[in-house]
Structure formats: C-alpha cells, structure tokens
Amino acid sequence: MPAPSDVLAIILAAGEGRRMGQPKALLAWGDRSLAAAHARAALDAGAGAVTVVVRASIREQIQGLPTQARLCVSAEPEALGAAGSIVAALRDAPIERAWFAICPVDVDPDAWRALATLTDAVDHHRAARPMIDGLRGHPVLVCRSALGPYLAPTPTPTPPPLREHLRALATQVIDVPVDVRATLSNMDTPAQLAAQRSASEGD
C-alpha cells in the first residue's frame, strides 16, 4: 500500500481548451494559473512529486510551479486526447515510481485532498477511484503495473481512454467513498469555471 509521498501526481493539461476559449492550464485560479494551483494542491496533499503535461505552444507561459513540480511536453497525436498525455507523462517518469495519481487540469484543485484517502484504501487493488453518491471522480490512483497500454510502444496498440481501461481492470479497481466534492468537478466551459470558482471560494 503506497503512502502519498510514494505517488507521482500527473496533471493532464495538454488540451487546447476549445470550449473554454483558451488552454485550461493557463486559466487563473486564485493568484496563480490553474496548472500551478493543481501542482501546489497535489504537493500539499502529500504527493512526492508532480508532472504537469502541456503542449510545447504554452510551455513558456506556465509560471509559478513549485520546485517539486516539472513540466512534461507532450508531442503525442491530438487524437489520442488525455490518453496521449498519460503516455507522455509515463515516458518521462522515473522508472522507480510505482504509483501515479492522474487528474485532468479542468478539475477543481481541491480534489487532491482525497489523495490520502485513496492511498489508505487501495490495499491489494491496482487502482482506486474517488466516489461520491455513486459518481466517480478524480484524481485516480493507479500502479505502474496496471498501466501497460500506456507504457507500450505507440501508436500500436493505441492506448484507450483511462476510464475504459479502468473498466477493463474490473475488480482490480476499488471505488473509495470520499467527502471531497471537488473530485466530481468538471470545468469544461466558462460557465462551469465560474460556478466552480464560486463554490470553491464559498468553502
């Protein structure tokens, strides 16, 4: 069973943010960018290190990352979506890292408060997902041995979306009840971003 400090947090921030109107990694969250806020929140939750996956076009615009966080530039095909970002992050990760917590950047960074609950509950399982009221959220905790499709040479085989891969793992994945509502957040549009900012400020 891993401790939070054994975990490499992977923040998926390489999307173009078409519905948002700009890359979500660069959105303002408090006094920093959303990507930097995620990195800080993951470290505050106990993660041992953080990788933020971005496209080369915005690499120089990501400012204020903590020293324990690093950028990984994904050159994977856009068609792979988040799966391509996971491939890039794992290729960049130290081989000794056995556990990863994966979270899209368009989730409220407060979701990282669930990390310790996930590491405590994963036990003999190979992955753990936070769950509230029957709904699954992020971040998702996964061991390296369960991420074979993302570690294999690409583009053959093409890695599946993480949700589909976890479904295929079936009983090897545990759904963990948490009390962090932010794990269910999804900031895909300006309206959703505004609503989540308001909810976060109200907590």
Sequence and secondary structure as in RCSB ss.txt:
>XXXX:A:sequence
MPAPSDVLAIILAAGEGRRMGQPKALLAWGDRSLAAAHARAALDAGAGAVTVVVRASIREQIQGLPTQARLCVSA
EPEALGAAGSIVAALRDAPIERAWFAICPVDVDPDAWRALATLTDAVDHHRAARPMIDGLRGHPVLVCRSALGPY
LAPTPTPTPPPLREHLRALATQVIDVPVDVRATLSNMDTPAQLAAQRSASEGD
>XXXX:A:secstr
   GGGEEEEEE     TTTTS GGGSEETTEEHHHHHHHHHHHTT SEEEEEE GGGGGG     TTEEEEE  
S GGGTHHHHHHHHHHHS TT  EEEEEETTS GGGGGGHHHHHHHHTT SEEEEEETTEE S EEEEGGG HHH
HS SSSS    HHHHHHHHGGGEEEEE   GGGG    SHHHHHHHHHHHHH 
